[in-house]
Amino acid sequence: MEVYFIRHGETDGNVAHRHQHQDTELNEIGKVQAKEVATKVAKLKPTHIVSSTDFRAVETTKIIITECTDDLIPDTHPAFQEFKRPNWLIGNRYLSLVSVGYIWRWLYNFDKENQGENYAGFLKRIIEARSYLESLPEDSRVVVVSHAVFINIFMEHLCSDKPMGLMRAIRRFWKVMTIKNTSIVHLNHSHTAEGVCAWRLVK
């Protein structure tokens, strides 16, 4: 199975490097990016297209479908959502002291009312999303429209459900900060011998 993760098109929140609501819309550049990536998606000849339920991902998916194919019906799946931030974090810059403090608490599962989704909860969704993909036919070509954090943490847990340590988290969050809108991450899943990871990143 071939899986192609695509980060949604650009939003004003991305440009400002600020945490954003689930209902944030694409900006005009983001809409153009979605149309451009649609031509690449068409060449992949996907059998499935799955979207996060966040609006910016759904909007990107609708543009991709409109531009490249009429015979695929996109599916939305809540497991592929971006991590759920508390409302008080929305609007803060990614690298503000407030955000850094929150991410630290998130990583170590500090949890109290109105704190959003901690790492343990997010990891459960990663595992659910991975299981969903693995349930599809082995000859599938799946496009998944999702988010910077989700895609990168999914990559971190392709072959292990063990939580990240601090150094792994720092490396992974650097990649979160540098992944471009509508970039494509190509993964392959194939059944292997027991105990051997079935997932690999395709360069």
N, C-alpha and C positions, 0 to 999 in steps of 0.2 A: 504494500500500500504506500502511495505517495501522499504526503500531507504538506500543504503549503500554508504556513501562517502568514497573514498579511496584517500589518498594523493599519488601523483606520486612517483616513485622510486628516489633514491638518485642521486644527481648531484654533480659535483665538487664545484659549487657555494654554495650548501647546506653545504658541509663540511667546506668551508672557511667562512661561515656565511656572504655571500655577495649577494647583489641584482644582479639579472641575467636577461639576455635577454629572450625574448619569445621563441627563437630558441635554447636554451640550451639543450644539449643532456644528457641522463643518463650516469653515469659512470658505470664501471663493477659491482660494488656492487649494484647499482640501478637496473641493468638488472637481477641480481640474486634475488633481493627483489621482482621484478615484477613476476618472475617465481614462487616464493614461495607463493605470495599472490594469484596467479592464482588457486592454488589447493583449497584455501579457497573459492574463488569466485565460482568455479565449484560446491561446495557443497551447495551454496546458490541458485543454479538453476535460475539465473536471466532471466527475460523476456526482459529487455532492458539494454544496456550499453551505457552510454553517457560520452563523454570526453570533457574537455577543449580543445580549439584550440591551446594552447601552446604546443610546440614540445615534451617536457618531459612528458606531460600527454598523448599525442597521442601515443608516443613510449611505455609507460607503458601499455596503453590499447591494443595495437597491440600484445604485449607479452602475456597479459592475455588471449586474444582471441585465440591466437595460441596454448597456453598451455592447455586451458580448454574446448573449445567448437568450433564447426565448423558451428553451425546453427544460430548464432546471428551475425547480422551486426551492428557494433558499429556506433554511431552517434557522430559527433562533434557539439558543440554548443558554440557560442562566449559568451553567458551569464555566462558560468562557468569558464571563463579565470581568471587568477590571476589578482590582481589590476594592472593597467597600470602605470608603473613608467616612469618618464621622463628619457631621455637618459643619462643626466648628473649624475643621481643617480646610474646607473649600475656600478658595481665593488666596490662600497662603502660597508663597513661592516654594518650589521644591527644596531649595537649599537654605531656607530660613531656619532659625533656631527652633521655632515651633515645629517645623516639619522634621528636622533631624531628630528632635526629641521624641516625636511621635513614632518615627520609623524604628528608633531604638526600642521603644516599648512594644511596638508591633512585632519585631523580630523575636523578642523574648516573651511574647504572649501575655504581656500585662493587659489585664482585661477587667473592665468595669463598665457600668452602664454608659451608653452613648459613645463608646470608643471605636465603633465601627467593627471591622472584621480583623481578628488577629491572625498571625501567621499560621497557627494550627488550623483555624477554620478555612483559611485560604488554601492550605495544603490539601485539605479534604476535597475542595473543589477541583484542584489540579488533578488529583487521583481520579475523581469522577469524570473529568474531561478526557483524561487518558484512556479510561475504561470505555467511554463512549466511542472514541476513535477506534480502539482495538476491537470493538464489536462489529465494525463495518466490514464488508467483504474485502478479502485480501487484495483484490485487484482494483480497489477503489482509488480514485484520485480526488483528494478532499482539499478544498480551499476553506480555511478558517479565518474569518475577519475578527480580530481581537485588539488587544491593547499592549502597550510597551511593558508594563509590569507583568501582566499575565503571560505573555509570550516568553519573556526571559525566565520567570520562575518555572514555567513549564519545562523549558530547556534544562534548567538545573535539576529537575526531577524526572528526566526521561527514564532513568535506569535505577533510581533510588528514591525511597520515601523518607530517607533520613533527613532531618532538618539541617539547614545550612548553619555552619559556624560563622563567626564574625568575619573572617577573611574572605570566605566564599561569598558572603552577603555583600561585602564591599565591592568585590570584583563584578558581581552580578548587577548591582545597582549602578555601577559605572556604565555597563552595557545598556541598562534601562535608559540612562540619560542620553545615550548616543544613537539609539535605534531611530531610523528615519521613518517618517510617515509614509505609508504604502510600500515600505520595503517588504521583501518576501524572504521568509526563512523556510528552506526546503528540508523536510525530514522524510526518512524512509522507515517503514515498519515491515519486518518480515519475520515469520516464525523461525526460531532457532532452537538449538539444543537447550534443554532445561538448565537454568542457571546462567544463561547467556542473554544479555540485553538484546531485545528485538528491535530497539530504536537506534537510529544513527542520524547524525547531521550530514546532509549532502552538501559538499563544498561547491 
